[in-house]
Amino acid sequence: MNYRNHITIEPNKRGGKPCVRGLRITVYEVLEYLASEMTEAEILGDFPDLTREDLKACIAYAADRDCRFMTAPLFA
């Protein structure tokens, strides 16, 4: 999935956090809903502007960001 068609970052919207299609719904919020065991249907019911593809894009964005995150090695 190419999340770049769904995730936008605008400096003056939600403090520059990644949002879904320019809406005021952040990727972080969507991931929190999914982590709290809300179903896809519940999320889409609560946020009619979101689509199933938007939810997938949030997961893809988080996965891509995690792959790019570098950690410093720990020395004993």
C-alpha positions as CSV (number, residue, x, y, z in Angstrom):
1,M,0.0,0.0,0.0
2,N,1.3,3.5,-0.9
3,Y,0.3,5.4,2.2
4,R,1.6,8.7,0.7
5,N,-1.7,9.1,-1.1
6,H,-3.5,9.1,2.3
7,I,-1.2,10.6,4.9
8,T,-0.4,14.3,4.8
9,I,1.8,16.5,7.0
10,E,0.9,20.2,7.2
11,P,2.9,22.4,9.5
12,N,-0.2,24.4,10.6
13,K,-2.5,21.5,11.2
14,R,-2.4,19.5,14.4
15,G,1.1,20.7,15.1
16,G,2.6,19.2,12.0
17,K,1.6,15.6,13.0
18,P,0.8,13.2,10.2
19,C,-2.9,13.3,9.4
20,V,-5.3,11.3,7.2
21,R,-5.9,13.1,3.9
22,G,-5.6,16.5,5.3
23,L,-8.4,15.9,7.9
24,R,-7.8,16.7,11.5
25,I,-7.5,13.0,12.4
26,T,-3.9,12.0,13.1
27,V,-2.3,8.7,12.3
28,Y,-1.5,8.4,16.0
29,E,-5.2,8.6,16.9
30,V,-6.2,6.0,14.4
31,L,-3.4,3.7,15.7
32,E,-4.6,4.3,19.3
33,Y,-8.2,3.3,18.3
34,L,-6.9,0.1,16.7
35,A,-4.7,-0.7,19.7
36,S,-7.7,-0.2,22.0
37,E,-9.4,-3.0,20.2
38,M,-11.9,-0.9,18.4
39,T,-13.0,-2.7,15.3
40,E,-12.6,-1.3,11.8
41,A,-16.4,-1.0,11.6
42,E,-16.5,0.9,14.9
43,I,-13.8,3.4,13.8
44,L,-15.5,3.9,10.4
45,G,-18.8,4.4,12.1
46,D,-17.4,7.0,14.5
47,F,-15.5,8.8,11.8
48,P,-17.5,8.7,8.5
49,D,-14.8,10.7,6.7
50,L,-12.4,7.8,7.1
51,T,-12.2,4.9,4.7
52,R,-10.8,1.3,5.1
53,E,-7.9,2.4,2.9
54,D,-7.2,5.3,5.3
55,L,-6.9,2.8,8.2
56,K,-4.5,0.6,6.2
57,A,-2.5,3.7,5.2
58,C,-2.0,4.5,8.9
59,I,-0.7,1.1,9.6
60,A,1.6,1.2,6.6
61,Y,2.9,4.6,7.6
62,A,3.7,3.4,11.1
63,A,5.4,0.3,9.7
64,D,7.5,2.4,7.4
65,R,8.4,4.8,10.1
66,D,9.5,2.0,12.4
67,C,11.7,0.5,9.7
68,R,13.4,3.9,9.3
69,F,14.0,4.4,13.0
70,M,17.6,3.8,14.0
71,T,18.8,2.9,17.5
72,A,22.2,3.4,18.9
73,P,23.9,0.2,20.0
74,L,24.2,-0.3,23.7
75,F,27.6,-0.8,25.1
76,A,28.1,-2.9,28.2
